[in-house]
Amino acid sequence: MRARRAGNGAGRPPMASAGDDAGAARRGPGAVGNGGIVAYGARSPARSAAEGHARTRGSWSIKRPPAIAAAGPNGEIRRMAQATRSTDQEEPTTRAGTVALVGFPNVGKSSLMNRMVEQKLSIVTPLAQTTRQRVLGIDTRDGVQMVFVDTPGLVDPRYLLHRAMMHEAMEVIGDADVVLLLVDSSRGTPTLRDDVLEAVRRASSLIVVANKIDVAKPEDRRAVRDWARERLGLEPWEVSAETGEGVEALRAEIVGRLPASPFLYPEEDVSSQPVRFFVAELVRETIFEQYEKEVPYSVAVKVEEFRENASPVFIRAVIFVERPTQKAILIGAGGGAIKRLGQAARHKVEEFVGAPVYLDLWVKVLPRWRKNPLELGRLGFTLPEEQRK
């Protein structure tokens, strides 16, 4: 189901309380046995229509801030139109195109895209390699549609999952109308591989973006500027995705480089990816926040059931790990760890979909899934053609 426009007026509904009652959880059916699968449910109390929720003929009608409309579980997320054009006015010339964000892990690609689309679509954690697949965010305003593509960090592949991540990033570089090569100003001189540098040099339109200027030392910023001039012949755009400094100037530069074109997506869309994808990402983000060492990197999350007509909305997600010891860590003593995970993730999902949610988490061991092309394909990763066997 696609999200539809909400009515005028009211703002975003408040989040459910984080107290013990609001975070009540119970063990789901099949908690033990059944092939080593463990389930854990986290349910939110119902909220009244006065808080901003209503049902009409099985579809969402959720009051949101004027700029953001509701999100439907099986469709695309939509942004409300800022204004209605007069029918007696001539349509302005529009611009549209794709804007790829590429760079090392943890340079702020996801933060910058979220800043550009003014909504959290890409998950963000302090740990590197959080983004594994392309995340698409659409910003439409003033006759311009920018389709941002956040990509996995450019890494030296150590196993098949890394190769899938690199394939996603490198493929986008060749397809985008504008490529933003992000570097971290606080780290000084970047050390990109020669094949990556060659790929970005071939981009249709390349912009070097020096991010994190709010925490960078003057000498490190100077080193990045010198590197961009020497290796790419470009002057970097200095920004802070965290504070917003320099972002609007960068946005204006991107607009000037986009081709004249009809919009690629409806004006209301903020992403073409289904809400199921973003729910899985929010669960995975919470795992990165609550667990340490190898566990977050060994986890994949897949939403296998999404009942949008249920009240609360029922979501069943499977967390795949590679080893039984990792499953035990995720569950914790007496199920305490997965209870905390379920509560925290549920709050994020509720804020995202704008409705109360019952989040049913299952944990399953899938040995060596990061190195298995068949399992990677089932989990939605795209591999280079020669490695899909």
C-alpha positions in Angstrom: 0.0 0.0 0.0 1.2 3.5 -0.8 0.9 6.3 1.7 -1.5 9.0 0.8 -1.8 12.6 1.6 -3.0 13.6 5.0 -5.5 16.4 5.7 -4.6 19.9 6.6 -3.6 21.0 10.0 -2.4 18.9 13.0 1.2 18.1 13.6 3.0 14.8 14.2 1.3 12.6 16.8 3.3 12.2 20.1 5.4 9.1 20.7 4.1 6.5 23.1 5.5 6.7 26.6 8.8 4.9 27.1 7.7 3.7 30.5 7.3 0.1 31.6 3.7 -0.2 30.5 4.3 1.3 27.1 7.3 -0.9 26.6 5.5 -4.1 27.8 6.7 -7.2 26.0 5.9 -10.8 25.9 7.4 -14.0 24.5 5.9 -14.8 21.1 4.7 -18.2 20.0 7.3 -20.8 19.2 9.8 -19.2 21.6 11.8 -22.4 21.8 12.4 -25.2 19.4 11.3 -24.9 15.8 14.7 -25.1 14.3 16.4 -22.8 16.8 14.2 -19.8 16.1 13.4 -17.4 19.0 10.6 -14.9 18.8 10.0 -11.9 21.0 7.1 -9.4 20.7 7.1 -5.7 21.7 3.6 -4.1 21.7 2.6 -0.5 21.9 -0.6 0.6 23.7 -3.3 1.9 21.4 -3.5 5.6 20.7 -6.7 7.6 20.1 -7.6 9.4 16.9 -7.3 12.6 18.9 -3.6 12.0 19.0 -3.5 12.1 15.2 -4.6 8.6 14.0 -7.6 7.6 12.0 -8.7 4.6 9.8 -10.7 5.0 6.7 -11.6 2.0 4.6 -8.4 0.1 5.5 -6.0 2.9 4.4 -3.8 5.2 6.5 -5.0 8.7 7.3 -2.4 10.0 9.6 -1.9 13.6 10.6 1.7 14.6 10.1 3.6 17.9 9.9 2.6 19.9 6.8 5.8 18.8 4.9 5.5 15.1 5.6 2.7 12.7 4.8 2.0 9.3 6.2 4.0 6.1 5.3 2.3 3.0 4.1 3.9 -0.4 4.9 4.0 -1.8 1.3 4.3 1.3 -0.7 6.5 4.4 -1.0 6.9 7.1 1.6 5.4 10.4 0.4 6.0 14.0 1.1 3.1 16.3 1.0 3.1 19.1 -1.7 4.1 22.4 -0.1 1.6 24.3 -2.2 -0.9 23.8 -5.0 0.0 25.5 -8.3 -2.7 27.6 -9.9 -4.1 25.9 -13.0 -4.1 29.1 -15.0 -0.4 29.5 -14.7 2.1 28.1 -17.1 4.1 25.2 -15.7 7.7 26.2 -15.0 10.6 24.3 -16.6 11.7 21.6 -14.2 15.0 19.9 -13.5 15.5 16.4 -12.2 18.3 13.9 -11.8 20.1 11.4 -9.6 22.8 12.5 -7.1 25.1 9.8 -5.8 26.8 10.1 -2.4 30.0 8.0 -2.4 33.1 7.8 -0.1 34.8 5.9 2.6 32.7 4.5 5.5 31.8 6.9 8.2 32.4 10.1 6.3 28.8 11.3 6.8 27.1 10.2 3.5 24.0 9.1 5.3 23.8 12.2 7.5 24.2 14.5 4.5 21.4 12.7 2.6 19.1 12.9 5.6 19.9 16.6 5.9 19.2 17.2 2.2 15.8 15.4 2.2 15.0 16.8 5.7 13.9 13.4 6.9 15.8 10.4 8.4 15.9 7.7 5.7 19.4 6.4 6.0 20.4 4.9 9.4 23.3 6.6 11.2 25.6 5.2 13.8 29.1 6.1 15.0 30.4 2.7 13.7 31.7 2.3 10.2 30.0 0.3 7.4 26.5 0.9 8.7 25.1 1.4 5.2 25.0 -1.9 3.2 22.6 -1.2 0.4 21.6 1.8 -1.6 19.1 4.1 0.1 17.1 6.4 -2.1 15.8 9.8 -0.9 13.9 12.2 -3.0 13.7 16.0 -2.5 11.3 18.0 -4.6 11.0 21.7 -4.3 10.8 24.9 -6.4 10.6 23.0 -9.7 13.7 20.8 -9.0 13.7 17.1 -8.1 16.9 15.7 -6.6 17.0 11.9 -6.3 19.8 11.2 -3.8 21.4 7.7 -3.6 23.2 7.0 -0.4 25.8 4.2 -1.0 27.8 1.7 1.1 31.2 2.9 2.1 34.1 2.2 -0.3 36.0 -0.7 1.4 38.7 -3.2 0.6 36.5 -6.3 0.2 37.3 -9.1 2.7 34.3 -11.3 1.9 31.3 -11.6 -0.4 29.1 -9.1 1.4 31.8 -6.5 1.1 32.0 -7.2 -2.7 28.2 -6.7 -2.9 28.6 -3.4 -1.1 31.4 -2.2 -3.4 29.4 -3.3 -6.4 26.4 -1.1 -5.3 28.6 1.9 -4.8 30.7 1.6 -8.0 27.6 1.0 -10.1 25.9 4.1 -8.9 28.9 6.3 -9.8 28.5 5.5 -13.5 24.7 6.0 -13.5 24.3 9.3 -11.6 23.9 12.7 -13.1 25.9 14.2 -10.2 28.4 12.4 -7.9 29.2 13.8 -4.5 32.6 12.4 -3.4 32.5 12.8 0.4 35.7 13.0 2.4 36.2 13.6 6.2 37.9 16.9 6.8 38.9 15.9 10.3 41.1 13.0 9.0 43.3 15.1 6.7 44.5 13.8 3.4 42.3 11.0 2.0 43.8 7.8 0.6 41.3 6.6 -2.0 42.3 3.6 -4.2 43.4 4.3 -7.8 40.4 2.4 -9.2 38.0 4.5 -7.2 39.7 7.8 -8.2 39.5 6.7 -11.8 35.8 5.9 -11.5 34.9 9.2 -10.0 36.9 11.1 -12.6 34.7 9.5 -15.2 31.5 10.7 -13.5 29.2 12.9 -15.5 29.6 15.7 -13.0 31.8 15.4 -9.9 31.6 17.5 -6.7 34.1 16.9 -3.9 32.5 17.5 -0.5 34.7 18.0 2.5 32.4 17.1 5.4 32.7 17.5 9.2 34.2 21.0 9.1 32.7 21.6 12.5 35.2 19.3 14.1 38.2 19.5 11.7 41.4 21.3 12.5 42.5 24.1 10.1 45.5 22.2 9.0 43.4 19.1 8.2 40.9 21.2 6.2 43.8 22.7 4.3 45.3 19.2 3.5 41.9 18.1 2.1 41.7 21.2 -0.1 45.3 20.5 -1.4 44.5 16.9 -2.1 41.3 17.7 -4.1 43.1 20.2 -6.2 46.1 18.0 -6.9 44.3 14.6 -7.5 41.0 15.8 -9.0 41.6 19.3 -10.1 38.6 20.5 -8.1 37.9 22.9 -5.2 36.0 21.0 -2.5 32.8 22.3 -1.1 33.1 22.4 2.7 30.1 21.5 4.7 28.9 20.1 8.0 26.0 17.6 7.7 25.8 17.7 11.5 25.2 21.5 11.8 24.0 22.3 8.3 26.8 24.7 7.6 27.4 25.0 3.9 24.6 22.6 2.9 22.3 25.1 1.2 25.2 26.4 -0.9 26.0 22.9 -1.9 22.3 22.3 -2.7 22.3 25.3 -5.0 25.4 24.0 -6.8 23.8 20.6 -7.3 20.6 22.2 -8.7 22.7 24.1 -11.3 24.2 20.8 -12.5 21.0 18.8 -13.0 19.5 18.5 -16.5 16.2 20.0 -17.5 13.8 17.1 -17.2 10.4 16.1 -16.1 10.3 14.8 -12.5 11.4 11.1 -12.2 9.0 10.4 -9.4 5.7 11.9 -8.1 6.2 15.1 -6.2 4.9 13.5 -3.0 7.4 10.7 -2.9 10.4 10.8 -0.5 11.7 7.4 -1.5 10.9 4.6 -4.0 11.8 1.9 -1.5 9.1 0.1 0.4 8.5 0.9 4.1 9.5 -2.7 4.9 13.0 -1.9 3.9 13.2 1.1 6.2 11.7 -0.9 9.1 14.4 -3.5 8.7 17.1 -0.8 8.7 15.7 0.8 11.9 15.9 -2.6 13.6 19.5 -3.0 12.4 20.4 0.5 13.5 19.2 -0.3 17.0 21.4 -3.5 17.0 24.4 -1.3 16.1 23.5 0.9 19.1 23.0 -1.8 21.7 25.5 -4.5 20.8 29.3 -4.6 20.5 32.1 -6.3 18.6 31.2 -8.6 15.8 27.5 -9.0 16.5 26.2 -5.9 14.5 28.3 -6.8 11.5 27.1 -10.4 11.5 23.4 -9.4 11.5 20.9 -9.1 8.7 17.3 -8.1 9.2 14.3 -9.0 7.0 10.7 -8.1 7.5 8.6 -11.1 6.6 5.1 -10.0 7.6 3.5 -6.5 7.7 -0.2 -6.3 8.5 -1.1 -2.6 8.0 -4.8 -3.3 8.7 -4.1 -4.6 12.2 -4.4 -2.4 15.2 -1.6 -2.0 16.3 0.2 -2.5 13.0 1.7 -6.0 13.2 5.3 -6.4 11.9 7.3 -9.6 12.1 11.0 -9.3 11.4 13.7 -12.0 11.4 17.2 -11.2 12.6 19.7 -13.5 10.9 23.1 -14.2 12.6 25.9 -16.5 11.6 26.5 -18.5 14.8 24.5 -19.8 17.8 26.8 -17.7 20.2 25.7 -14.6 18.4 22.0 -15.6 18.8 22.6 -16.1 22.5 24.1 -12.6 22.8 21.2 -11.0 21.0 18.6 -12.7 23.2 20.5 -12.1 26.5 20.0 -13.6 29.9 16.3 -14.4 30.4 15.5 -12.6 27.1 16.4 -9.2 28.6 18.6 -8.0 25.7 16.2 -8.7 23.0 13.4 -7.1 25.1 15.4 -3.9 25.2 16.1 -4.2 21.5 12.4 -4.7 20.7 11.3 -1.7 22.8 13.9 0.7 21.3 13.3 -0.4 17.7 9.5 -0.3 18.1 9.7 3.4 19.2 11.7 4.2 16.0 9.3 2.3 13.8 6.3 4.0 15.3 7.7 7.4 14.7 8.6 6.4 11.1 5.1 5.0 10.2 3.2 7.3 12.5 1.1 4.6 14.1 1.2 2.2 17.1 3.2 -1.0 16.2 3.5 -4.5 17.5 7.0 -5.6 16.6 7.6 -9.3 16.6 11.3 -10.1 16.5 12.7 -13.5 15.7 16.3 -14.6 15.8 17.6 -17.3 13.4 21.0 -18.7 12.7 22.0 -18.6 9.0 25.6 -19.9 8.9 28.1 -18.0 6.8 25.4 -15.8 5.1 27.9 -13.0 4.4 29.9 -15.4 2.2 27.0 -17.3 0.5 25.8 -15.8 -2.8 22.4 -17.5 -2.6 21.6 -16.2 0.9 22.9 -12.7 0.0 20.6 -12.7 -3.0 17.6 -13.7 -0.8 18.4 -10.9 1.6 18.3 -8.4 -1.2 22.0 -7.8 -2.0 23.2 -7.5 -5.6 26.4 -9.2 -6.5 28.6 -8.7 -9.6 27.6 -11.1 -12.4 30.6 -13.3 -12.1 30.0 -13.9 -8.4 26.4 -14.8 -8.4 26.9 -18.5 -8.7 
